[in-house]
Each structure stands twice: as C-alpha cells, then as structure tokens.
C-alpha cells in the first residue's frame, strides 16, 4: 500500500515539475492569461486569444551562400583574350575546378542559420560574416511575442557600429545610430520587425580574421550571436588542361622562400639600393609587437606603392570582380605612419611560414607582384609603414634591359587568361 502510494506521489511530482518547466519557456504573458488556451503551431508556441496575432513559422534556413553577379564597370574582362574555340572547354574545366574548390574549402557547408523564436527573439546563430569596415545588413533579426503597448529592443557590440538604414531624423524611435549600442522602440510589432530588418553592422577595426559578439535583448530576454569579420579570399584553381599531365615551371621564388630558416625574410628587387637610413630592424620591431601581421612593407625612395583590393565574389557561373586602388584602410594602432593595406611594394618583411602557405605562382615568369597579394587576400594581414625607406638604382637608357623589363603584349594577355581560370574571375582592373 505504502509502496504504491509512494510511486504515485513521485509520478505526480514529476508531472508537476515537467509542467512548471514547460511554463518557463513560454512568454511571460502566458502567466497572465491562464484561461486562454496555449497552442503549438508549426513548432512555435502562441496564445490563441483573439487579441493576439498568430505567428507563422519563419524560414530559419539553412540559407546557402549564393552571391549575385558582380559588376565589371570599366574593368578588363578576364576572358577577353581566350580564343572563341577554346572558351567553352575552358569554362567547363573552370566550373568543375571551382566546384571542387568549394567542397575542399568547406564553402558547401557555409550556410546561414537563424534561431527560431523559442524565446521571443530571432537572430542568426551561425554564418553571419562581414568584410572588415564594410556596412552589412544583419539578417534575420525579429521579435515574435504577444500584444504590448510598446515594444523595445536593444543591441550592442564591441568592435563595430550599429545603425538602422533610412530612418528619418525626426522619428524618435531609434537611439544610438552609428554607435556600439542601439535601441529601437515602436508601438507596432510589425513596424519594429521592419526596422530590425534594416539594422546594419560595420566593424571599426581592420582585421582579416576576427570576431565580434552581438548582444540582442527584449525585456528580460537576452541572446548573444557571433559576427565573423573575414577578408574574403580569392579562389586558387589549377587548370588540368587537355593534357592531364601538364605542369607549371619557374618556381624560383618558391624555391628561395623554401630555403629560409629564419622567422622572417626581407624581400627586395635586385635594383634596389640600401641607404644610410635603411633600417631593417624597424620592420622586425613592428612584426614582433603585432604577432598577427604577416607582411610589413616599406617605401622605395618616397613612394610606398601600397594598394587595396576590392573583391566581389560574383556568382558561380561568371566569377568574381577585382579592382585595385591606391590607398589604405586604417592606421595600425600604436605605430604612427603604418596603415593596413592589401598589397605593398617589392620591399617588405614577410613572415616565412605565412608567405609559404600562399606561395608564388610559377606560371608568372616576369610579372607577378600584385598577383601574389591577390592570392594572399584574406590570408595575409599586410601593413605599409612610412619611413622604412630603400633607394632605387638610377635608370639608364639600355635597350636590352627595356626588352626584358617590359614584357611583350602576349605575356600580359596570357596572364589575364590564366587569372580568369585560376582566380575564377569575371574581370580585373
């Protein structure tokens, strides 16, 4: 008798505990409306009170990365020097190599996933990636809850700025525009979610591989989701050609770097001149102080020849677009005159293991400076520093030298065709 009563008592306790636990995950309004029927619809819990809207289940993913076609504008078409009778076969081989590249690098699994509103908050739980210092919409932000007189949410980040696009200044509904803390309020849930769909994030630091954390809160609910800050890398594909046994050559630069036994190496052209104020140790000081750096460039005479690259991935059929610009991104904190860039002149200190991983393309025999930094995009963290100067040998009129210094037109055309396949490009400038 006592045993059966004890078993019954334990079962009742377990049922009561499960009931209380289920209430813990229901919006707090459920406690205030105990006479209303709680229903489960498409995996979401909502109150069936006529005053409360029914929330349709949103699509939470996975959303696959499918970039749209990029615009070439005034850039050179990367396929313009491919003969018409070769183009179709080359495109077929390129498409297959790109498909394998996507699998090899894990891009096939690079998906955006949203958290369904098990709490009232919907947000991206993985796959939200931004380019450094580029304004980007935060996908999937939303609130799903019962009726209230006022809805108010807040977001905060540490390494960036938040804003809502296209908000009128006289509308007192958004506070903290272009700051690290953003508050949005509205008397309409639909209006609140419409504003949340226009929230953007812009990182304030330049780094090729880092992360920020976003804190998203509504009433007593708060969630945290990651924001990946990544410099987009350019694909490196290898054309097997019609003859599967075809190979490349001229790997002199790779051979040179492969023999380096020190942590860093200094790269110079053979016509550079070391001056009294050439200070190699200054390069090392910068690299040692900022271990994340891979390349520190100097100046030839007074010119840093530094540049940035704008890369749009484009779609899988046409390929991407690359434009090169003179300039820099942001200063390197703590080092006056040093700035983040994507490429520098042929006078730089390189981190040996990092440069080896990128490598020098053996196809490029005489012209391959910018192309090394294109291959290193998203892999190498690069800065240029003023005052780290080296000289240049005075130019003389030497026809034989000019013959080899300036490659023939055919070399440039072959290089562009090579990059069309290798870097999966639509156009290049």
Buried (B, 14 or more C-beta within 10 A) or exposed (E): EEEEEEEEEEEEEEEEEEEEEEEEEEBEBBEEBEEBEBEEEEEBBBBEBEEBBEBEEBEBBBBEBEEEBBEBEEBBBBBEBBEEEEEEEBBEBBBEBBEEBBEEEEBEEBEBBBBBBEBBBBBBBBBBBBBBBEBBBBBBBBBBBBEEEEBBBBBBBEBBBBBBEEBEEEEEBBEBEEEBEBBBBBEEBEBBBEBBBBBBBBBBBBBBEBEBEBBBBBBEBEBEBBBEBBBBBBBBBEBEEEEEEEEEEBBEBBEEBEEBEEEBBBBBEEEBEEEEEBBEEBBBEBBEEBEEBBBBBBBBEEEBBBBBBBBBBBEEEBBBBBBBEEEBBBBBEEBEEBBBBBBBBBBBBBBBEBBBEBBBBBBBBEEBBBBBBBBBBBBBBBBBBBEBBBBEEEEEEEEEEEEEEEBEEEBBEBBBBBBBBBBBBBBBE
